[in-house]
Structures are given as C-alpha cells and as structure tokens.
Amino acid sequence: MGDFSAQDLMAIGAMQGFAGLSFFSVLLLMALGLAIIYGQMRVINMAHGEFMVIGAYTTYMLSGLVSSHAPWAMEFYIFLAIPASFLTAFLFGLFIEMVMIRHLYHRPLDTLLATWGLALIMQQIFRSTFGAREVSVSLPDWLQGSWRPTPMIDIPISGLSIMVLTLFVTVGVLWFMYRSRWGLRVRCTMASREMSGAVGINTKWVDRITFAVGCGIAGIAGAAFTTISSTGPTSGTLYIVDTFLVVVFGGAGSIMGTVASSFVIAQGQSLLEFFIGSSMAKVATLLTIIVILMIRPQGLFASKVRR
C-alpha cells in the first residue's frame, strides 16, 4: 500500500490499534455513565462531557496540592484522584438532578435544551475559574515512559494504565447493575416503573442515584483523560458526540452493547485516521453507523424494556 512495506503496515496497525484502545478506554468510561442515565431515565444529558471535565480538573487541583504540600506522595496521588473525581462529579450530578433534571422527565426536547444550556454555563465556570488555557497534571514517574515490545512499536505506559482502570470500572458497573440490590432496583424500574413503585421501590431515589452514578463515572473518565491529554474548559465537547453515538449504536441501556460499540467506533476511527485524516475518519465512521442503524434501529444489543 503506497510506499509502506508489509512490516511498516504491521507496525502502523499495531500502533494505531493501541491508540484506538486508549481512545476506546476513555470513550467507554464516558459511555458507561451515559448508558446508565439514558437507559434508565431516557434523559439526553448534553452536559455529560462537562462532568468528565469536573473529574479532570479535580485531578489537576489534587496534583497541584500534592506537589506543593506533600511532594513525597506524588508517586501514588493518582489513586486518590480517581475516587475524588468520582465523588466530586457524583455530588454535583446529585445536585443537578435535584434542582433541574427531576422536573424534566418525559420531556426529552426540554431536557436536551436544558442540559445543553447547563453545559455552556459549566464551560464558562471552568473558564472563569481555571482560565481559558489548557492545563496538565504532574504524572507520577511510573506513568511516564513507554513499553517497546519491538523496535518499531512504542506503547505509552499511561495508555496501559487507562485500560486497566477501564477494566476495573466496567467490572464494577456490571456488578452494580446485575449483582447488587440497588442494581436490581434499577433494572426493575427500567422494566416497569409503575410496577416497581407498586412493590415499594422508591423510583425517584433510583433515578436520582442512577443519574449521580452516571455522572461519577464520567468523572473517572476525566481523571483518566488527564494522563493522556491536557484539560480545557471545552474538553468534554470532544467526546460528547462520540459518546452518544456509542450509546445509540450499542443499544440504549445495554452495558455489553456499550462495550462492543465503543470498541468498534474507537478502533475504526483510529485506523482510518492514519490513512484518510481525522475529519474524514469521523465522517466514514458516522456514515457506516447510520447505515447499520437503518438496518437495525434498536442497536447492536437491544434491551427488552416494557413501555
């Protein structure tokens, strides 16, 4: 293909494939939270990317605090930043659900417009608080550098760590949804809200906590995002379209569909970017998904939900 030898193409495929896995990891963390929110409440949360930015700025602030007051803890502060990012985004998500989202259930267009406005407000708050320039965190030494399985393949350690984090979070979400008592309540509410209320499940609190958990997972995505890129007030907008694409393509409310569609979209875009550029790669991916959704509008894995 062109001036590339077979060995070059194999190395390019491996490097782009790993870049796709890094993109897949952040995209999956974002999409898991949105799949829970949209699958449970049918809330179109256009501000979901800004909850990722909350997690990223939480990690940034914690990095600065540790660097200034406890430099001896720099090697492991990231293990505190991940739960702190989750908790910050969780609490803010809980607040937003209580003051705004709960008034907009069953009104998808109003929810879309309201959360889009919320996203703009949050971006301005970030800009006023942290400035318009992008910021970066100080990474521990063990997250820097790369692993070279061959002389032509260079894999960043930070990308490997994000994949490990994504694996743990995905397993945690599956346990939360299918093994915990609260997950049982969530699935019952998804199946039949009226029947769940009739048997004593507080569906309002199910909605509230589910929305907050989805936002908290986006916060974890923000903490992961800081290890591979700098953070700015509008960083969340880079992922929000792809995240919605993942949820719709995988099947609303389907965790396995979210995992599968995240992988397909991330790998497809990463491999195409090298040969046709990032803009055309997004166009090709979007057109392919549109064609597939025309044939299978329920997505890859349709959830059986009683309406």
Summary of the structure (lengths in Angstrom):
residues: 307
radius of gyration: 19.9
end to end distance: 51.3
largest distance: 67.7
contacts: 1046
relative contact order: 0.19
helix: 74%
strand: 4%
